[in-house]
């Protein structure tokens, strides 16, 4: 399964990609929302987006909203250093919001399984 990872922090993006690749996923990366749109057009088999929340110009939540307005309804997981519960309440149609912390290598793969199974 192809997953698009969107993160303006190169190291954080690489770490997220490594976690996902260790789980057997094929990862495509983008450094910002504009590049994410380009990658979605370039790789039509992307099945899921994992995006950082805090990025310059277009935040992760704004990317989610823009994609929905364009009719793209890929499952979307938002990574944040902020309170994920509060962000999920702000945008209830978001598939999931995960805390970016030292447990990410466990929480993110588990959340992907739940999201893809439709249990969230």
C-alpha positions in Angstrom: 0.0 0.0 0.0 1.3 3.4 -0.9 1.2 6.1 1.8 1.9 9.8 1.2 3.8 11.4 4.1 3.7 15.2 4.1 6.1 17.0 6.4 8.0 20.2 6.0 10.7 19.0 8.5 12.9 16.7 6.5 14.1 14.7 9.5 10.6 14.2 10.9 9.3 13.2 7.5 12.2 10.7 7.1 11.5 9.3 10.6 7.8 8.9 9.8 8.6 7.2 6.5 11.0 4.8 8.2 8.3 3.8 10.7 5.9 3.1 7.8 8.5 1.3 5.6 9.3 -1.0 8.6 5.7 -2.0 8.5 6.0 -2.9 4.8 4.3 0.2 3.3 5.6 2.0 0.3 6.1 5.7 1.2 6.0 8.7 -1.0 7.1 12.0 0.6 6.2 15.6 0.1 7.7 18.6 1.8 4.5 20.7 1.7 0.9 20.8 0.7 1.6 21.9 -2.9 4.1 19.0 -3.4 1.5 16.7 -1.8 -1.1 17.6 -4.5 1.6 17.0 -7.2 2.5 13.6 -5.7 -1.2 12.6 -5.5 -1.5 13.4 -9.2 1.7 11.6 -10.0 1.0 8.5 -8.0 -2.7 7.5 -8.4 -2.3 4.4 -6.2 -1.7 6.4 -3.0 -4.2 4.9 -0.5 -3.6 7.1 2.6 -2.2 10.5 3.6 -0.2 11.1 6.8 0.4 14.8 7.2 2.1 17.0 9.8 -0.2 19.6 11.2 2.1 22.6 11.5 3.6 23.5 8.1 4.2 27.0 6.6 1.7 28.4 4.2 -0.8 25.5 4.2 -1.3 23.5 7.4 -2.1 19.9 7.5 -5.7 20.6 8.4 -6.0 23.0 5.5 -4.5 20.4 3.1 -7.2 18.0 4.4 -10.0 20.5 3.8 -8.6 21.5 0.3 -8.5 17.9 -0.7 -12.1 17.3 0.5 -13.3 20.4 -1.5 -11.6 18.9 -4.6 -13.5 15.7 -4.1 -10.5 13.7 -2.9 -11.6 11.5 0.0 -8.5 9.5 0.7 -8.1 8.4 4.3 -6.2 11.2 6.1 -4.2 11.0 9.4 -3.0 14.2 10.9 0.2 14.2 13.0 0.5 16.9 15.7 2.5 18.1 18.6 -0.7 19.7 19.9 -3.7 18.1 21.6 -5.0 15.5 19.0 -8.5 15.3 20.7 -9.0 19.1 20.3 -8.0 19.0 16.6 -10.3 16.0 16.0 -13.1 18.0 17.5 -12.4 21.0 15.2 -12.5 18.7 12.2 -14.8 15.7 12.9 -14.5 14.4 9.4 -10.8 13.8 9.8 -10.1 10.1 9.9 -7.6 10.3 12.7 -5.3 12.6 14.6 -2.2 11.2 16.2 0.2 12.8 18.7 3.7 13.2 17.4 5.7 11.8 20.2 8.1 9.0 21.2 5.3 6.4 20.8 4.7 7.2 17.1 6.4 4.0 16.0 3.6 2.1 17.7 0.6 4.5 17.6 0.8 5.4 13.9 0.9 1.8 12.5 -2.0 0.9 14.8 -4.0 3.9 13.7 -3.4 3.1 10.0 -4.8 -0.4 10.5 -7.9 1.0 12.2 -8.4 3.7 9.6 -8.0 1.3 6.7 -10.3 -1.2 8.3 -12.9 1.6 8.6 -13.2 1.2 12.3 -12.6 4.9 12.8 
